[in-house]
Amino acid sequence: MRFFINCFLLFFSLTVLSQNNLQKKNHFQTIGYVFKTSFNTVPSDFVFLGKEVSDDWKKTGFYAAGILGLIATDKITTKAWQNYVEPNIDYRLPNITPDFLKGTRENWTQGSNAYLTYPIIGLYVGSLLGNNEKGQFAGLNSLKALAYSTLVTQIALKTIFGRNRPFRPLNSQTVDGRNNINPNEWTNNNWDFFNGRRNTILFSDPTGTALPSMHVTAYFALAKVIQMEYDNYWVPYSIMTAVFFHNVKSHNHWISDMVVGGLVGTLIGRSVVRSSWKARGILDRKKQKKISLNYTPSFSPEFTGLRIVGTF
């Protein structure tokens, strides 16, 4: 009888302990956990980013060859973009930047950028008030993706490649009809790389800042974070597209600059989320849920058909 009582007490203790562990965290516990995890995963964010490139060199080489092909055809594609896309998609989103921020140096709180950063801030603050852990992670991961996009494009890639931006229109010496521009900052040569950077690094003048597009990189990074966190493509990519085409002429890029920005941004967003999922135990659960199906034709007196074997 004592044995059964002890077993019951042990079971009861384990049950209470399990229920306590499953209890929802309070606001401060959630905030602390999200901040601690987001900060601690910064190194692994870049590890995952490196793995995205190095895990499949054949795929990486395929993309690199495709990018070279785009650069080689940039005169044709960029001229077509300038002639047929930009004139037909010409709209402006209302300026939602607060007055006290207007007129300051270019940053992520002004103009069309505000349509991305303010919703992210709103998502985080709303999740903070509602004690929503997933929303807080989505908000902080989005801000991290935005910061990484700025650092990777402005400090690293643009400094390495130093590509000059294209004249508008191509085969001219003007930009939107302006003749009083520095011809050393713009080019009609799609192979005009390795130019020196000038002034500030983060938001500098046009010299050597074409590849990749920082805005496209950030747009795709943010869209990828929200898409993965909420398993929804339509909302983040629709918003990203609408913001991108706002005042589309202002981007001043070759087609390949924008494509590379999209690829880099997607890798950044994916790496940030996968790093976060790994720390939160979500990545392992997703791997466990994967089902591998093998299809094998089978011919025998007892059975003729297609045999499907699933591995869980």
N, C-alpha and C positions, 0 to 999 in steps of 0.2 A: 504493500500500500504506500509506503514511504517513497518507493521508487517512482510510482506514478505521480505522486504529489510533486516530487522534485522535477520530473519531466514537465509537468504542467506549469510549474513556476518558471522553468527555463524557457518554455515556449511563450509564456505570457511576457517575460522580460524581453525576449527577442522581438515579439510583436510590438510592444510599446516602443522599443528602440527604433524599429523600422518605421513606425508611424511618425516618430519624432523627426527622423531623418528626412521623411517625405514631406514634412510640413513646409509650407511656403515660407520663404525668407521674408523678413520684414524689409522696409524700404532701405534702411541703412546697410543691412546685410547684402542686399542685392546690389546696391551702388558699390559697396566695397569689393564684392566678388567680381563685378563686371570691370571695374577700374583696374583691379589687381591683375586679372587675367589678360586684359587688353594691353597693359603695360608689359607684362612678362612675356607676351608672345611677339614683341617687336623683333627680336633676333630671329625667331622661327618664321616670321613673315618673309624675310629675305631668303631664308633657307628654302622655303617652299617656292619662292620665286625662281631661285636658281634651279630647283628640281624641275620646274615647268620647262626650262630650256634644255637641261642636261639629261633628263630621263629618257628621251627619245631623240637621239641625234639625227636619225633619218627624217623624222618629222620636222625638226628644226632646220635641217638643210633644205627641205622642200620649201618651207616658208621663206628662207633666205633667198633661194633662187627666184621665188615668186616676187619678192621685193625688188631684187635686181631687175627683173623684167619690167616691173612697174616704173622704176626709175628710168629705164631705157626708153619707155614709151611716154614719159611724162609730158613732153611737148605736145603730143597729140591729145592725150586725155585731159590735161589741164586747160588747153585751149578750148576744147569742147565744153568743159565745165564752165569756163568763163563766158562762153558764147551762148550756151543753151540752158544751163541750170541756174546760174546766179541771176540772170535777168528775169526768169520766170518764177523764182521763189524769192520774193522780196517783201518781207513784212517785219514789223517791230513789235516786240512784246512791251507792255506797259512797264515803266520803270518803277520798281517796288523798293528801290534803295532808300533808306531813311535820309532825310535832309542832312543830318550831321555827318553822314558818310560820303555824301556826294562831293565830287571835286578832289577827293584824296587820290593818292597814287593807286594805280591799277592793282586790284587784289580780287579775292574770291567773294567779296560782299557787294560788288557793284554790277550794274547792268544785267545782262542775261545770266551771269554767274549767280546772282541772287536767287534765281529760280531753282538752283540746285542746293546751295548752302543753307538757305533759310528753311526749306522743308526738312533737311537733315537735322538741323537744330531743333525744329519743331517736333520731329519724330523722337529725338532723344529726350527732350523736356517732357513731352506727353507720356513717354514710357517711364520716365522718372516719377512723375506724379501718380501714374497708374501702377507702379511697381511691376512693370513688364520687363522681364529680364531679356527676352529675345529682342524687343525693340531697342533697349539700351545697347545691346551688342551691335545691332544693325546700325544704330546711329554712330557709335564710336568707330566701328569698322569702316563706315563710309568716310568719316573724317580722316582716318588713317590712310585710306585709299587716295583721298584727295591730296594729303600731304606727300605721300609717296610719289604720286603722279607728278607733282610739282618738282620734287627733288630729282627724280629719275630723268625727267625730260629737260628741265632747265639747267641743272648742274652737271648731269652726266652726259646724256646722249647729245644734246645740242652743242655742248662744249667739244665732244669728241668729233662729231661730224661737221659742225660749222657750215652747214649748207645755207646759201643765200636764198631769199624768197623770190618768187617769180614776178616780173613786171605784169601789170594789168593795164591793157591787154598784152599778151605775149608778143614778141617781135616789135616792141616799142621801147621807149625810154621814159614811160610815164606810169603812174599809178593812179587809176581813176581820174585820168585827165590832168593830174598834177605834174608839172614839169620841174618844179623846184625841189627835187629830191636828190639825195646822194646816190649816184649810179653805182657806187661801190657796195651799197646795201641791198641792191636788187639785181636780178640777172635774167637773161633769156636762155642761159645755158643750164640745162638740167643736170650737168655733171659738175656744177660749181660748188665743190665741197671744201672743207678744211680751211675756212676763213676764221680769223680771230674774233673773239667776243669783245664787246666794248661796254663801258658803263657798268651798271649793276648786272648781276648774273640772273637773279630770279625773274625780273621783269625789265629786260633791256630793250635797246632799239633793235631794228630788224636785222642787223648784221649777223649772219651766221646762226640764225635761230629758226630755220625752217623745219628741220627734221629732228624729232617728230612733232606733230602739232600737240601742244600742251593741253589745249582745250578738249580736243577729241580724246586724248589719253584719259583725262579726268572724267569726261562724260561716260566713256565706256567702263572705266573702273567703278564709278558710282553705280551705274546701271547693273553691272555684274554682281556687286555686293548685295544690292536689294533683291535682284533676281534669285540669287542662291539662298539668301536668308528666308525669303518668303515664297520661294518656288513659284515665281510669277514673272513671265517675260513681258507681257503686254504693258503693264503700268510703267515700270522703270524705263524700258526702251522707247516707249511712246513719248514720255516726258523728255528723255534725252534727245530724241529726234527733233521735237518741237523747239527745244532750246538751241540746238545746234544750228538749225536753219534760220533762227532769228538773226537778222543782219548778217547773212551768210558771207557777203562780200568782205567783211572785216577780217576774216580768217587769214587771207593772203597766204595760201599754201599751195604747193604742188599736190597732185592727187596722191602720190606715194606717201607724202608726209601725213596725210589724214589716215590712210590705210594702216601705216605703221603705228600711228597713235592709237587706232582702234585695237590693234593686236596687243600692243604693250599695255594699254589700259585693261583689257580683258584679263591678261596674265596677272596684273597687279591685283585686281579685284578678286580673282579666283584664289590667288595665293593668300590674301588677307583672310578670306573666309575659311579656307581649308586649315590655315594655321589656328584660327579661332576655334573651329570645330574640333580640331585635334585636342586642344586644351580643355574643351568642354565635354569631351567624350562622345561627341556626335559623329565624328568621322569614322570611328571604329564601329559604331552601330550601323552606319550606312554601308560599310564594307560587308558586315555580317548579313545584311539584308539582300545583298546582290545574289542573283540567281543566274547560273550559267546553264544554257541549254545546248545540248549536242544532238544533232539530227543524223541518224544513221539508217540508210536503206536496209531492209531486212527481207530476205527471200528464203522461205522454208516451206515444207509441207503443212506446217501448223499455222504459219503467219507470213503474209506478204504485204509489205507496206513500209511506212516510215516510222522508225522507232525514235521517240523523243526521250532523252534522259536529262533530267534537271539536277544540277548540283547546287546545294544551298550553302 
